[in-house]
Amino acid sequence: MAGLLYWKLSPEPAPAPVAQTAAPTESRPADPPPLFAPPPPPPVEEVEDAGVDAGKVASGQSPQGAGKSPCSGKCGDGATSPALDSAVLGLARSAQGCYNRALRTSEVSGKLTVSVQVASTGAVCSASILNDTVGSNEIASCVLGRFRGKSLPPPQSGCVVVNVPINFTIKQ
C-alpha cells in the first residue's frame, strides 16, 4: 500500500530527449559509454642497475661524503634483532617479483644467497651475491636493488652481516 502511494505521489521523471532521425546525416552517433572500465595493468617494478661499481667507495671517502659513515670499520660483530630478521625476510620475499618478471622471457630456476651488511643504525651498507645457481644477471641485479640503500630496523648491537638464501623455482 505504501509503495503504491509513493509511486502515485512521486514526480514523474522527465522524458528522455529523442534524437531526430528524419534527415540522414554523415556523422555516426556516439557509442554509449561502457558499463565498466577494465582495471589498469599492475605497475611493473623496474629497478635501475647501478652498475659494477655500485656500493664501492674510493679509499678515504665515506659513502655519504664528509664525516664518519655508519658503515665504516669492521662489521659482523653485532647481533640481529627480531625486527631486523623480519624486515630482511620481507625484502627477500619481495625478490619474487624479480623472478616473476624474468620468467616472462626465459625459464630459469636456482638459488641466490645475498650477503647484506647492516650498520648499527639499520642502514644497509652493502649487498652482494655470495652464491648464484640461477645464472641470470637480470635477476641478480634486481634482487640486489631490493636490498641496497634500504633503512632497516637496527640490530640489537653493532654492525651485522646477514646471509639471505632465496630459492627461485617454477611452480608446477
N, C-alpha and C positions, 0 to 999 in steps of 0.2 A: 504494500500500500504506500509506504513511504517512498519507494523507488518510483512508483507511478506519479506521485505528487511532485517529486523532484524533476522528473522528466517533463511534465507539463508546465512547470513554473520556470524552468531554466531557459535562458535566452537561446534562440536558435543560432547555430553557427553561420557565419557569413558564407554565402555560396562561393565556391572556388572560381577564380576567373577562368573564363573559357577562351581558349586560343582560337583566333579566327583562321579557318581553313578554306575560306571561299576562294581566295586568289592563290594560285600556285606561286611559290617563291623558290629561289635558288638556294636559300640558306636552309640548313638542316637543323631541326630542333635540338636543343641541348640534351645531352644524356642526363638521366636522373642521377643524383648523387648516389654513391654506393651505400649500401646499408651498413657496411662495416669496412673498416680500413685494416689491412694486414699490419701486424706489428712490425716495427723496424727491425732490421737484422741486428744481432748482437754485435757489440763493438769488438773488433779484433785487437787484442793487446799486443802491440808491437813494442819490443824493447830494442832500443838502439844499441848496437855493439860499440863499445868504447875502444875496441882495437886491442892489439897485442900488449901495448904499454899501459893498459888500464890498471889502476891501483898501484903502479910503481912510482916511487918517489926518488928524485935525484938525491945524491948524498948531501947532507947538510940542510935539506929543506924538509919542512913538515907539510903534510897534505893540505893544511888549512892556511898556509902562508907563514907569517911570523908567529913566534910563541911556541910553547910546548904542546905537542899533539897528544891526545889521549891514547894514540896508537903507537907512540914511540916506546922503545925499550923492549925487553923480553916479554913474551906473552906465553901463557899456558900454565901459570902457577895459581890461577884462581879456581873458583868453584862455581858451577852453573846454579841457577835458581829454577824453581818450577815454572815461573812465569817466562823465563828465557827459553827453557826447553819447549814450552807450549808455543811460543812465538816462532821459534825455528821450525817446529813441526808444521805450523801453518804455512810458512814460506815454502817448505818442501812440498806440501800438498798443492800449493798454487803452481808449482812447476809442471803439474799435469797439463796445464794449458799449453805449455811449450811443446809437449809431446803430442798433444792432440792436433796442434797446428802443423807439426812436421808430418803427421800421418796423412795429411791431405795430398802430399806429393810422393811419399815413399813409405814402405812398411819397414820400420826399424824397431828394435827392442834391445833391452840390455839394462845395465845398472851404472849409475853415476855415483861417485862418492865426492861430496863437496866439503871442503875444509873452510870453515868460517871463523875468522878471528874477531872476537867481540871485546871491546875495551871495557874498563871498569865503569864507564859512563853508559854503556849499552850501545855505543856507536859501532857499526860494523866497519872494522879497519880493512879487512880484505876477505875475499872469497876466491877460492881456486879449486880446480878439479884435481882430486887425488887419484881417482881410478875411473876409467871410462871404457865400458864394453859396448856402448851404444854406437860410437863411431860417427856421430853427427855433430859437426861444428855448429850448425844452426841450433840444435837443442842445447848444447853445452853453453853457448853464448847467452841464450835466452835464460837458462837456469841461473847462471852467474848473475845476470841482470836482476833476477828476483831477490838476490841477497845483497848485492853491492849497494852501498850508500844508505842502507836502512838504519833506523834507530830502533833498537830492541830494548826490552826491559834489562836493566843492568844485572850482571852476575852477582852472586852472593858476596864474592870477594875477588878482587884482582881482575886480570885480563884472562880470558879463556879462549881455547880453540875447540870448536865443536865440529866433529866429523858427522856429516849427514848422508846416510845411504838412501838413494832414491832408485826404485825399480820402475822401469818402463816396460810394460808387456801389453801386447794386443789382447784385448778381451774377446773371447770366443763366444 
